[in-house]
Amino acid sequence: MAMPPLPNSRTEPDGSAVIRVLSYNIRSMRDDEDALARVIRACRPDLVFVQEAPRFFRWRKHAARLAAKSELVVLSGGATAAGPLLLCSLRTTVERTEDVLLPLTPGLHRRGFATAVVRIAGARIGLLSCHLSLQSDERYAQAGMVLDRLAAMDVPHAIAAGDINDRPDGRGFRRLAAELQDCWAVRPWGGEYTSTPTDPHQRIDAIFATKGVEVLGCGVPIGLTGIRDADLRAATDHLPVLAALRIPAG
């Protein structure tokens, strides 16, 4: 059955921007790369917050190939952010980017943030793609680092998205949701659970936005026109999260 419509990208008369935002853990593009690109294209995003982007041999080439297949461009991140990556459409004007490596806990994976400040239409937006720790205490601390980094961007509006590795009742997830809008909780649309594609049973991937952003819909785009269940299963081991947001001008 077809999904109810999600607003298309557009610029409002007052300069505010309606944008489509996608968050997606792509497991280092180890699965069906063409299926992955088809899913991304069908979502028609302005911004893609990627986790587990390729980090090793020729990682920039792999990221650029995915962007080209998805009809987007690379904005920031990748190996220099320990996996998080940002892609964007040509609608986006880039003000600045910064890849951030987080403190390394011995025995655990290095984590980082891909960040940027961009303008779309009359809106100025801070962006942060993250993939938080599997370890509870480190994950909780990293959630605080997400909030600190967003505050330091000095922007009127911001979006953070990624693989939180925590469910909504977990400490790390709740720390983010206490300060930011959990877009699915504000205006659910589509499916809820993001893990795993063959047995969706938990929501561990999310899109968050600062309070001034209007959430028009957010969820897993199951049944969206152009998206096939077979592609969702083949593309990676997570389901994507798609949101439509209205960002005020300023």
C-alpha positions in Angstrom: 0.0 0.0 0.0 1.3 3.5 -0.9 2.5 5.7 1.9 0.6 8.9 2.7 2.3 11.8 1.1 5.4 13.4 2.8 5.9 17.1 1.8 8.2 17.7 -1.0 11.2 20.0 -0.7 10.4 23.6 -1.4 11.1 27.2 -0.5 8.3 29.1 1.2 7.4 32.7 0.3 9.0 33.9 3.6 12.3 32.2 2.8 11.8 29.2 5.1 12.9 25.9 3.7 11.0 22.6 3.6 13.6 19.9 3.4 13.8 16.2 3.3 16.4 14.6 5.6 17.5 11.0 5.5 19.5 9.1 8.2 21.1 5.8 7.1 23.6 3.3 8.4 25.1 1.8 5.3 27.5 -0.8 6.8 30.5 0.4 4.9 28.8 -0.3 1.5 29.4 -4.0 2.0 26.0 -5.0 0.7 24.1 -4.2 -2.5 25.4 -0.7 -3.5 22.9 -0.3 -6.3 20.0 -1.1 -4.0 21.4 1.4 -1.5 21.5 4.1 -4.1 18.0 3.3 -5.3 16.6 3.7 -1.8 18.4 7.0 -1.3 17.2 8.4 -4.6 13.6 7.4 -4.0 13.6 9.4 -0.8 14.6 12.5 -2.7 16.6 14.0 0.3 18.2 17.4 0.5 20.5 16.1 3.2 21.7 12.5 4.1 23.2 11.7 7.5 25.3 8.5 6.9 26.8 6.2 9.4 29.4 3.5 8.8 30.6 5.1 5.6 33.7 3.4 4.1 36.8 4.2 6.3 39.7 2.4 4.7 41.3 1.8 1.3 40.1 4.5 -1.2 37.3 5.5 1.1 36.9 8.9 -0.6 36.3 7.2 -4.0 33.6 4.9 -2.5 31.8 7.9 -0.9 32.0 9.9 -4.1 30.6 6.9 -6.1 27.7 6.5 -3.7 26.9 10.3 -3.9 27.0 10.2 -7.7 24.7 7.2 -7.8 22.3 8.9 -5.4 22.4 12.2 -7.4 24.0 14.0 -4.5 27.4 15.3 -3.5 29.7 14.7 -0.5 29.5 17.4 2.1 31.8 16.2 4.9 32.9 13.2 7.0 34.0 9.7 6.2 37.2 8.2 7.6 38.2 11.6 9.0 35.1 11.4 11.2 35.5 7.7 12.0 32.5 6.7 9.8 29.8 9.4 9.9 29.3 11.2 6.5 27.1 14.0 5.2 25.8 14.1 1.7 23.7 17.0 0.2 21.8 18.1 -2.9 22.9 21.0 -5.0 20.2 23.0 -3.3 22.6 23.3 -0.3 25.1 26.2 0.1 28.0 25.2 2.4 29.2 27.7 5.0 31.7 25.4 6.8 32.4 21.8 7.7 34.3 20.1 10.5 35.0 16.4 11.2 35.3 15.7 14.9 37.0 12.7 16.5 35.8 11.8 20.0 37.9 10.6 22.9 39.0 7.0 22.4 38.2 4.5 25.1 40.7 1.7 25.0 39.2 -1.5 23.6 36.3 0.3 21.9 35.9 1.6 18.4 36.9 5.2 17.6 33.8 7.4 17.2 33.3 10.8 15.6 30.9 13.4 14.2 30.6 14.7 10.7 29.4 18.3 11.0 28.5 21.3 8.8 26.7 24.6 8.7 24.7 25.1 5.6 22.1 27.4 4.0 19.1 26.2 2.2 16.9 29.0 0.8 16.7 31.5 3.7 17.4 29.0 6.4 20.8 28.5 8.2 21.2 25.1 9.7 23.8 23.2 11.7 24.2 19.5 10.9 25.7 16.6 12.8 25.8 12.9 11.8 26.7 10.5 14.6 27.1 6.8 15.4 27.2 6.4 19.2 28.9 3.7 21.2 27.7 0.2 21.9 28.8 0.7 25.5 26.2 2.4 27.7 28.3 4.8 29.8 30.3 5.9 26.7 27.1 6.3 24.7 25.6 8.5 27.4 28.7 10.7 27.4 28.7 10.9 23.6 25.0 12.0 23.6 26.2 14.9 25.8 28.9 15.7 23.3 26.3 15.8 20.5 24.4 18.5 22.5 27.6 20.4 23.3 28.7 20.4 19.6 25.3 21.6 18.4 25.4 24.4 20.9 28.9 25.4 19.8 27.8 25.8 16.2 26.1 29.1 17.0 23.2 28.5 14.5 19.5 29.3 14.9 18.5 25.7 14.0 20.2 22.4 13.9 19.6 18.7 13.0 21.4 15.7 14.5 20.8 12.3 13.1 22.3 8.8 13.3 22.6 5.4 14.7 22.1 6.0 18.4 22.7 2.3 19.4 20.0 2.9 22.0 16.3 2.6 22.2 14.0 5.5 23.1 13.9 4.4 26.8 17.7 4.2 27.0 19.8 6.8 28.9 21.6 8.1 25.8 18.5 8.4 23.7 16.6 10.1 26.5 19.5 12.6 27.0 19.2 13.7 23.4 15.3 13.7 23.4 15.3 15.9 26.6 17.0 18.7 24.7 16.0 18.1 21.1 12.8 17.1 19.3 12.7 13.3 18.5 11.2 13.7 15.1 9.4 10.3 15.0 7.8 11.0 18.4 6.7 14.5 17.3 5.0 13.5 14.1 5.3 9.8 13.2 5.0 8.8 9.6 5.8 5.5 7.9 7.4 2.7 9.9 8.9 3.0 13.4 11.5 0.2 13.7 14.9 0.5 12.0 16.7 -2.7 13.0 16.9 -5.1 11.3 15.5 -5.0 7.8 14.5 -8.6 7.9 13.0 -8.4 11.4 12.3 -4.8 12.4 11.8 -4.8 16.1 13.7 -1.8 17.6 14.2 1.9 16.9 17.9 2.7 17.4 18.2 5.2 14.5 16.7 8.6 14.8 16.5 12.2 13.5 16.6 15.0 16.1 15.9 18.7 15.6 16.2 21.8 17.7 13.0 23.3 19.1 12.3 25.9 16.4 12.2 23.4 13.5 8.7 22.2 12.5 8.5 18.4 12.0 6.1 17.6 9.1 6.6 13.8 9.3 9.3 11.3 10.2 9.8 7.5 9.9 11.0 4.5 8.0 9.9 5.0 4.3 8.4 1.5 3.9 6.0 1.6 1.0 7.1 5.0 -0.3 6.8 5.2 -4.0 10.0 4.0 -5.7 11.2 1.9 -2.7 11.1 -1.8 -2.9 11.2 -4.1 0.2 13.8 -6.2 -1.6 16.1 -3.1 -1.9 15.6 -2.2 1.8 16.7 -5.8 2.7 19.6 -5.9 0.3 21.0 -2.4 0.9 22.4 -2.7 4.4 21.6 -4.0 7.9 19.5 -1.0 9.0 16.4 0.7 7.7 16.6 4.4 6.8 14.8 7.2 8.6 13.3 9.9 6.4 11.9 13.3 7.7 10.4 16.3 6.2 11.2 19.5 8.2 10.3 23.1 7.9 13.3 25.3 8.8 12.5 29.0 9.5 14.4 31.6 7.6 17.1 33.5 9.5 
